[in-house]
């Protein structure tokens, strides 16, 4: 017994009834902004080379 299309449809209807169309679309917009920001952060992180960690024995 897995999740069928009817289970998903019932969950979506309940969410719309509880939160309303405007609230759900606002949450989806916030989720999309978060994903976009995460992807941008990951892309920015690849541009900078990692810093080398010097051996502490060389300093002595």
Buried (B, 14 or more C-beta within 10 A) or exposed (E): EEEEEEEEEEEEEEEEEEEEEEEBEEEEEEEEEEEEEEEEEEEEEEEEEEEEEEEEEEEE
